[in-house]
């Protein structure tokens, strides 16, 4: 078996291990895959994601940087790096990465939603709603985005529209069997009715 084929085998096993939550073992396999094939952009991206799950955020960003350097069209690497930067509080940099991901793939629903969340943190609420609108236009079953848009509308005093969004998020979560999301939406509806403030769902 040549090096490229062997690298692919380790890469595929790493992906399976990551899907099972065995991130340290996945990283070990990605390491071998990259030793065998140093220009393997997808392996850098996926190793970065595994590192993210382990809380190794700076190392994850370094892997995403390498993936993008090897393949400047790697949409998911920009998206993943944007997510990591958002979780680190680097909201403006995160938006730049989400912008690039969306430019490369205008149908990447999650990038609109997460760019909206970054914009909320920068008090860019109208822009955030526009992003949530775009995500919902692409996927009308995306419960999290209704949830997020409802919260921002409540911030803006648009309480009836906020309730409608949160009610829809509740209904979708119920249909999709997501009990955690259902409970969150119900709690937020109850809090909105009593005039309490809310936090965005991440």
C-alpha positions in Angstrom: 0.0 0.0 0.0 1.4 3.4 -1.0 1.7 6.3 1.5 -1.3 8.2 0.1 -3.6 5.2 0.4 -2.3 4.4 3.9 -2.8 8.0 4.9 -6.4 7.8 3.7 -7.0 4.8 5.9 -5.8 6.5 9.0 -7.8 9.6 8.0 -11.0 7.5 7.7 -10.4 5.7 11.0 -9.7 9.1 12.7 -13.1 10.4 11.4 -14.9 7.4 12.8 -13.1 7.8 16.2 -14.0 11.5 16.3 -17.6 10.7 15.5 -17.6 8.4 18.6 -16.2 11.1 20.8 -12.7 9.5 21.0 -10.9 12.7 20.1 -7.5 11.9 21.5 -7.3 8.6 19.5 -8.7 10.5 16.5 -5.9 13.1 16.8 -3.3 10.3 16.9 -4.6 8.9 13.7 -4.7 12.3 12.0 -1.1 12.8 13.1 -0.1 9.6 11.3 -2.2 10.5 8.2 -0.4 13.9 8.1 3.1 12.3 8.6 2.4 10.2 5.6 0.8 13.0 3.6 1.8 16.5 4.8 -0.3 18.3 2.2 -3.6 16.7 3.4 -5.7 19.8 4.0 -8.8 17.9 5.1 -6.8 16.0 7.8 -5.6 19.4 9.2 -9.2 20.7 9.3 -10.6 17.6 10.9 -7.8 17.4 13.4 -8.5 21.0 14.3 -12.1 20.1 15.0 -11.1 17.2 17.3 -8.8 19.6 19.1 -11.6 22.1 19.5 -13.7 19.4 21.2 -10.9 18.9 23.7 -10.7 22.6 24.4 -7.4 23.0 22.5 -8.7 26.1 20.7 -5.4 27.8 19.8 -4.0 24.5 18.4 -7.2 24.0 16.5 -6.9 27.5 14.9 -3.3 26.6 13.9 -4.6 23.5 12.1 -7.4 25.5 10.4 -4.8 28.0 9.3 -2.7 25.2 7.7 -5.7 23.7 6.0 -6.6 27.1 4.5 -3.0 27.7 3.5 -3.0 24.4 1.6 -6.5 24.9 0.2 -7.8 28.5 0.1 -11.2 27.2 -1.1 -11.7 25.0 2.0 -15.1 26.4 3.1 -15.4 24.3 6.2 -12.0 25.3 7.5 -13.1 29.0 7.4 -16.4 28.0 9.0 -14.7 26.0 11.8 -12.1 28.7 12.4 -14.9 31.3 12.7 -16.7 29.1 15.3 -13.5 28.8 17.3 -12.8 32.5 17.2 -16.4 33.2 18.2 -16.1 30.9 21.2 -12.8 32.7 22.1 -14.6 36.1 22.0 -12.8 37.2 18.8 -16.1 38.3 17.2 -14.8 40.6 14.5 -12.3 38.0 13.3 -15.0 35.3 13.4 -17.3 37.4 11.2 -14.4 37.7 8.6 -14.2 33.9 8.5 -17.9 33.5 8.2 -18.0 36.1 5.4 -15.4 34.1 3.5 -17.3 30.8 4.1 -20.5 32.3 2.9 -18.8 33.8 -0.2 -17.4 30.4 -1.1 -20.7 28.6 -0.3 -23.8 31.0 -0.1 -25.9 28.0 1.0 -24.0 27.3 4.2 -26.9 27.8 6.6 -24.9 27.4 9.8 -22.5 30.2 8.8 -25.3 32.7 8.6 -26.7 31.6 12.0 -23.3 31.8 13.7 -22.3 35.1 12.0 -25.6 36.4 13.4 -24.5 35.2 16.9 -21.2 37.0 16.6 -23.0 40.1 15.5 -25.3 40.0 18.5 -22.1 40.1 20.7 -21.1 43.2 18.9 -24.6 44.8 19.4 -25.1 44.6 15.6 -28.7 43.4 16.2 -30.3 44.4 12.9 -27.5 42.8 11.0 -27.9 39.7 13.2 -31.6 39.4 12.4 -30.7 39.7 8.7 -28.4 36.7 9.1 -31.0 34.7 10.9 -33.5 35.6 8.2 -31.0 34.3 5.6 -30.5 31.1 7.5 -34.2 30.5 7.8 -34.7 31.2 4.1 -32.2 28.4 3.4 -33.6 26.0 6.0 -37.1 26.6 7.4 -36.6 23.7 9.8 -33.6 25.2 11.6 -35.0 25.5 15.1 -31.9 27.2 16.6 -32.2 30.1 14.2 -35.8 30.8 15.2 -34.7 30.7 18.8 -31.9 33.1 18.2 -33.9 35.5 16.1 -36.7 35.5 18.7 -34.2 36.5 21.4 -32.8 39.4 19.4 -36.3 40.6 18.5 -37.1 40.6 22.2 -34.0 42.8 22.8 -35.4 45.2 20.2 -38.8 45.3 21.9 -40.5 43.4 19.1 -42.2 41.1 21.7 -45.0 39.6 19.5 -42.6 38.7 16.8 -40.2 37.3 19.4 -42.9 35.1 20.8 -43.8 33.9 17.4 -40.2 32.9 16.6 -39.8 31.1 20.0 -43.1 29.3 19.6 -42.0 28.1 16.2 -38.6 27.0 17.7 -40.6 25.1 20.3 -42.8 23.4 17.8 -39.8 22.4 15.6 -37.8 21.1 18.5 -40.8 19.0 19.6 -41.2 17.6 16.1 -37.5 16.8 15.8 -37.4 15.1 19.2 -34.9 17.6 20.7 -36.0 17.7 24.3 -33.3 20.1 25.4 -34.1 22.6 22.7 -37.8 22.2 23.5 -37.3 23.0 27.2 -35.1 26.0 26.4 -37.7 27.4 24.0 -40.5 26.9 26.6 -38.5 28.5 29.3 -37.7 31.5 27.1 -41.4 31.9 26.2 -42.3 31.8 29.9 -39.6 34.4 30.7 -40.5 36.6 27.8 -44.1 36.6 29.1 -42.8 37.7 32.5 -40.5 40.3 31.0 -37.2 38.7 31.9 -34.0 39.0 29.8 -32.6 36.1 27.7 -29.4 34.7 26.4 -28.8 33.5 22.9 -28.6 29.8 22.3 -25.1 28.9 21.2 
